Amino acid sequence: MSDGREERKEQEERRKWEKERKDRDDDRDRDWERDGDRERRDSRTVELDAVVRAESGRRTRRSFLVAAAAAEGEYGFYRWIDRSPGDQLIPRPLRKMLDFNAKVARGVFDERGLAPTYPVNKSMELRTNGNYGLKMDLVPESYRLQMVGVENAKRFPQYVDDVTAWEYQYAAKKESGPVEHDTKVAPKDEAKVDPNSDAGAGEGPMMQGGPASTMVGGSGEKKEETKLSPAFEAAFAALKKAQGNKRPRGQEEAGMSDNTLDPGTPGLLLTMDDVTSLPHQELVTEFKCIEGWSQVVHWGGYRLADLIAKYPPEKKTDGSLPKYVYMETPDGDYYCGFSLQACQHPQSLLVTEMAGRPLTQWHGAPIRLHMPIKYGYKQIKRIGLIAYTDMQPDDYWTKLGYDWYAGL
């Protein structure tokens, strides 16, 4: 008879076997679950990849379509501007934008802000840049400043019935003058630079107390005279005769100004003594050229505002003043227009001296304009005419595509 130990042993082994089988089944179930999750994850990844690729393709096509439409629109806009009617050598939309920018600048600054001033020891001789209206030397004794549109002009002893009848006398330049070159690029051959000039560096003979040189060319060498055809000389002689044997006007690239005075225009003929009787002023300000260079210069002369106060513009029927001032060289080759307000700016100067010495012919003697609130191309040299007008006057560089306002 058994004491039951064998039965208990058998039951324990059975329970052990059942536990092992259950563990194996559980492991298998977990493996199946993991495999299923993996398969589901793989399937989900495939689905997401497909969605991403589809969306990417859709967005890529849309981007290309948008880019193509934008490019077509930009090209069409460019073609519209390019084919627009011209307005003083640039398309009219660009001219309208320049006018809009001028209105914004005038609205913000109102042409009343003062330009910075500097100590004299920071100044230098201004480089020569452009000789429009200066191709020949003006005989100083023949100089008169024409003023037109002056209030009750007949009350002044300088009044004449026709200011255009005055004849300026000229002399051909005989000597070479300051070498000019683009300040952004050094001269190609430094050895050939005229030692008497400063080439824009501000260290020329004027700064050393010596005389300033003059020239027609910029190479330091005399140029050979150009032979003209007999037909051209005959046509030139006929034109000169038609103009009373005076020098032809408006011979530079921009042509003649629409504001050049008609024969028989009354006004004043001021001498240099009339101008120099005004209070003398000195100013050290920065001359800024639209080409990208600037120089601090010591100016001497007379406020344009003082000249305007002494010879005021004639009022209109409603009592208001004309809006503009027109200036040109004696030969009409160069001309500029300004607002009356800019001319009355306290720093607008009729310059007769530079660096403490009399102005040279190449810098616009006997009188040039310095207006530090404007770019250099508005600062006309050798002023022969100042006229008050209520119509916006011509401007040399504006006719060649530049901005009329030219404010800094």
C-alpha positions, 0 to 999 in steps of 0.5 A: 500500500502506497503512502501517497508520495508517488501520487504527489510527485506525479501531480507536481510533475504534471503541474510543472509540465502544465506551467511550462506549456502555459509559459510556452503558449504565452511566449508564442502569443506575445511573439504573435502580438509583436509580429502583428504590431510590427506588421501593423506599424510597417503597414502604417509607415507604408501608408504614411509614406504614400500620403507624404509622397502624394502631398509632396507631389501636389505641393511641388506641382502647386509651387511650380505653378505659383512660381511660373505664374509669378515669373510670368507676372513679373515679366509682364510687369517688366514688359509693361514698364519697358514699353511704357511711353518715355518721360525724359529718357526713362519709362513713365512709371519710373518717372512717376515713382521718382516724383512720388519719392520726391513728395515723400522726401519733401513731406518728411524733411520739408527742405528745412533740415540743416546739413552737418558742418565741420571744422575747416581743418577737415576740409579739402579742395573739391575735385573737378567733376564735369565741365558742362558750360565751362568749356571756354574761360569766361572773360571776368569783365564781361560777366553779368548775373541775369535776374528775371521775374523780380518784383517791380524790376524797373525800380532798380538801376540794373534794369534793362529791357532785354537781358538776353542782349548782353554778350558774354566774352569767352577765351579758349583754354590754353593750359591743361587743368586738373586730371579727372578720374573715377574716384572708385577706380585708381588711375591706370598709370599713376606716373602720368597723373598731372603733378599740378592736380589733386585728381580728387584727393584734395591735395592739389596746388590750391590747398598748398597756396599755389594757382589752380591749373586749367585744362580742356582735356583730362590727360595733361596733354594738349589735344589736337584740333578736330577738323570739321567738314566744310558743310558742317562749318557752313551750317554752323556759321549760318546758325551763328548768324541766325543767333546774332553771331552769338555762341550757340546755346544748349550744345551739351547732351541734354540739349537746350532748356525749354526755359531758356529766355526768349529774346526781349525778356526784361530783367536785371543785369547784376555786376559782381559788385552787386552780389558781393555787397551782400553779407559775406558767409563761410560754410564748411559742409560736405559735397555729395556726388550721386556717383558715390563720393563725397568731400568736406569743403570750405566754401565762401560766398553769399547766401542765396536767400539774401540775394532773393530778399534784396531782389524778391520775386514778383507776387502772383495776382493772389499775392502768393510767391512763385514756387520755383527758381531756374538757373543756367550757365551764360551759354545755356549749356547747363541748367537746373531747377529748384523750389523757392524754398530750397533756394531760401535755405540758410545753407544755400550759398552763392560761392565765390571762394573755395578753400579760402581762395577765389573760385577758379574757372574750372570750379565755376567762377565767378559764381557757382551754387552750393546747396548741401541739401542736394546732390552735386548735380544740382549745384550749378557752376558759373551761374549766368541766370536766376529766374523766378517761375511758377512752372517746374523748370527744366533740369539738365540731368533730369532730361537724361533720366535723373531725379529732379528733386535730388534731395539728400 
